[in-house]
Amino acid sequence: MTGEQAAELAELQPKVTERKQQKKAKSAKYRQGLKAAADRVVVLEELAGRGS
């Protein structure tokens, strides 16, 4: 690896790390939303069952 390549790698690594963290946070938020929606469906189905 040349000095130029090493410098480029050192410059890009923090950007990649930040991007991975952002993606992880976004994925967690998405999963949390899906879980909340699934929980709400269960509640609404139970309410619908009681009304019948």
N, C-alpha and C positions, 0 to 999 in steps of 0.2 A: 504494500500500500504506500503510495506516495504521500508526501507531506500535504499536498493539495487535497488528496482524497480524504486524509485523516481530518483535515480542517473542515471539509464539507460534511463529513460524518458527524463531527462534533457540533456543527451548526444545525444539522437536521434532527438529531436525536431528541432534543427537548421539544421540538415541534411535534414529532411523532408521539412522544409520551403524552403531551397535552391532548392531542387528538384522540388517543386511545382512552384517556380519562373522560373526555367529553362523550365519547360513544358509549362508554360503560354507564355513565350517569343517565344518558338519554334512554338506554335500554332498560335500566332499572325503573325509570319513571314510566315508561311504556308498560312494563310488566305490572307495575303497581296499578295503573289505570285499568288494565285487563282484569286484574283480580277484583278490583272494586266493582267493575261492571258485572262480573260473574256473581259476586256476593249479592248485588242488587237484584239480579234475575232470580236468585233463590228466594229472596224476601218477597218479591212480587208474585212468584208462583205460589208461595205459601198463602199469601193473601187472597189470590184468585181461587185457591182450593177451598178456603174457608167460606168464600162467598157463594159457592155453588150449592 
